[in-house]
Amino acid sequence: MIAAEAMLRYLKAQGVEHLFGIPAGIIGPIYDSLIDVGIKPIITKNEAGSAYMAARYSSTTGKLSVCAGAGAVGVSNMMNGIADAKRAKAPMLVIAGAINRWQMGKGAIQELDGEQMVKVVTKYSATVLREEDLLPELDRAVRAALTPPCGPVYLSVPIDLQRAVLPQLELPKPPALDEHTPVGVPLPSELELASSLIRGAGKGLIMVGRGGRGFGPLIEELSSRLGWPIITTPAGKGVISADYALNLGNYGFSSTDAAFRYVNGSEPDCLLVLGTSLGEASTCNFNDVLVRGRKVIHIDQDAAELGKVFPTDAPVWGDLAIALPYLLEHCGPARAPQTAERPFNDAYERNHTGLSLRLFLEGLTDVMPSNSRYVCDIGEFTNFALKYLSVPNGGDFEINLDYGAMGSAIAGAAALAVAEPDKPVVALAGDGCFFMNGMDILTAKEYRLPVVYIIINNAMLSYVERGQQFLFKRSLPDYKQERISIAAMMEAAGVRGMTVEKLEDLSRIKDFTSDLQGPCIIEVVTDGSEPAPILDRLKALVSG
């Protein structure tokens, strides 16, 4: 068995079904061996897209993803996707082909030390130079990727080593991890301290981040027992259904009005933080109004996050699968529910021209399947989505605002359609995102992935335009561009398209998106005049 096949058989035993990437000469044996092993390749249009796909696949499913490409130029293109996975704590393996071992140091084509390049954005990186080290290094990398805090790992394998025939040997047994395996047992003393603070508190508040994914019902049960409302971070949006009575919606950048008022009010005297790093996007630029005058309980799988941003009265390092049942059992008798403000946001006021993106997003969930997964890209439209898009029961929302790579969700949406084919996927992106990474919509087309791409086209870099006006009271005309029909561009490539220019067009979307055999484009034309809820971000750019 050659080394490339042995690597893939190990990954197959780990449950890997797909490999994202672009083939090249120095990674050729890996791609050829896919035929023998039965792992399906997803060939993207750019190595960046393959890394974005792998990152989104892992950050949402929690499963190991794999992307593979040439070392040097391929890895350079993957860098943003690897960093995206690092910030999302997504378990992703990057396999890079390298030049022959005998060529190293002689100026061969595509020679570059990728291992050193990726060290800052990976949990583990290595260049394998000996046959006997290959499978142990692969096993070490996979275990590192899947050990919380999860993250991307990297292996560079020379092409002659990929082709090398390995002696008959037993493949390492993959890590025995599944979605039900606890990954960290909190100390009883930490859990009891947290429970005692909850029992002694009057009114409280629960904050849920990305780490709460999969625990929505348990969190809602605890909320109902305590009578405490819930706010979700941008990365935690969708973990708690918008239909849940005590959900106040998004908090952080582009907070809902209900969440903002409750946090800034004097009522809650205890804050229970579940599965979030409390980064800039989740705390309104590290504003301590979230914790001021309150007892803080923070539960997370990553010990490095506890107390990193704000002082914590009861840090709990461990798995929510263990912590939440304990809190439910020891939080004291059921309490009367607090009043949760409805609706989430103040009434709409028309203070702009053109189509209202707010009203479009508020109406979108009515015409899309209730179990849709919304994958949000990065741009000014993101703020509208965080504040105004309500994710109903059964739906989901995915974003990596912490890294904020434009174009990442366009590629990532296709990976989510690969991961769960029966769950509708809706990608929200802007025209700037499309121009950066839009060609991976063609990847969705070629693999018949029924992703609904909603592209907000305001013919400008509106986040930049508005930010420059805020910061410097002027901007460059170059931030605006001649409007191009993105729907027409993609229709020329065989992708079904429609254009939305008025709210009444929402009623056409349900029929347009029915019976999809591949992706479609819904181009939403706006003039960019609607004020976006971006003040926190702009203030952060001038804060000392």
Phi, psi and omega in degrees: 000132178281161186299320181301317179293320179299319177300314183291326178293323174300314181293324177299318178295335177284348180105006179289128181246339184227151174232123182264136177163191177230126180289156177201168184306312188277002172240010186304315181300326178297312182292323178296323183287343176304326182297318183283330187269330179090020170271133186272127176279146169244104184272118185265180181267349181202145178300330176301317179298323180295321179289321176298319179297312181298319181297314180292321178304313184284320184294334181268317184271336186080359181272158175293132172245160182225131169233148186218139179194183180294146170293178179063252188298322179294316179293322176302318179292331182281348192307315181296323178291324177293317178295324176301316178294323179299313181290331179273357182055049183261129181284098186231134176255126174254122175252120181246132172285150178228164179296166177304146182300323182289344180273346189298134179084005183250005179083035178292158177299135179062035174269123178198143181277087180294329181303313180292326182295323186264358185305321185286346182241016178229157173282330183207137177215142182204151170250122184266125184241352180233140181304317184292345180268347192298303183291321174299321178293320178298315179298318179297317181294315181296319179296321177295319180298324186266359179268119180299141355291124182295168179176177182281149176227163189219134173231129173257126185233114179303149184296324180290331175288322177302324183276346186296141177275122179271149175295160178299121181210160179274128180294144175303144178284125182297158178303136181272071179243137171218180188294346182259359182276117177299141184251001177186124182262115181296151176292137178305322181296324178291318179294321181291321177298316178299316181296320181294323177294323178294315181297328183273355183274155173272261177270146183218184184211139178249129178247127187240128178248194182304326181294349177276357181303129180093351182247014183309310181300320179294320180294318178296322178297317178295318178301315180295321180296318182275339187076018184266135175292167180237138166241150179241144175286168176306317180286341179265359180301133181096342177296321177251129182299141175297340180281345182293131192299329184259012176278126178261356176094195186292140172231147184121218173300130179063048177300148167294155180298323180294316180294317181300315183293321182291317179296319183278354175278176185262359189295303186290132176249005176215138179239122177255112185257125185237111169067044174217148180277356181058043179283184184304316184292338184263351189231019182054055179064048175059035179285120185282006174300336179298324186246348188301125178075013184236148169286135185243124173247128183230119180245127181203151177286340183256110183298333182293341181277341186282118180078006183290323185255310181235150173302140184237127180283327182221084175284135179231114180263112179163188189274134176297336178299334177261319186293317184295312176301323178298313181297321178298323182282332189242012184273359179097182183293156179299145181242162177291138182292145172284165179276126178257127184295136174223142355289176181299325190233155177297162184298146180293137172236131181280105182233034184201174172254170176074184183294140177274117177293326177301309183293326177298312182291324177296330180268348186297318184293343178284338183250358176253155178305143186294338180264021180293144173257118180267124180249116191254130177273195189240129178168185180299324179301334180304319181297321176296318181295318181296322185273323193247343179277122179259124181265114184284174178302129182096345179269182182205166182214137182226129175205149168240082179284339182297321177267322171069047180270116178295135180092352185293324184282338177298312176288318184299326181300322180297322180295324179291328175292328175291317185294316182225085186300335184273356182257119181300140181240129178237119179261129177253121183212164177255173180295327176296320176298317181299315182291336178281316190216025187289343184291345176283358165298327177291332173297317176299322179296313185292332178259011177053048180265119189278063179273133174268111179264116176255111184253117179276113185248103175247011174056038177196163168272080193292327178297316179293314181303310183291322180294318179295321178295321180292316186279321190236000180062023175196167177206173180267140177296341182293345179289345178254153185220164175295133182292131178241137179283105179291324177299317180294320178302313184285330175297325177297336178266006177090017178258127181300135183221153172215159181241133177252119180240349177213157186299331180298338180291344177305324184295342181274346188292321184300313179291322182297325184265004180282147175055047179286136174252008181181191183286163172221159180245128169244108182267118181259113185268119176233166178258002176075011184271348182287122181299131180264149179281072188240015188298323180300316181295318181292323177295325181297330182287344180244000182285150181276000000 
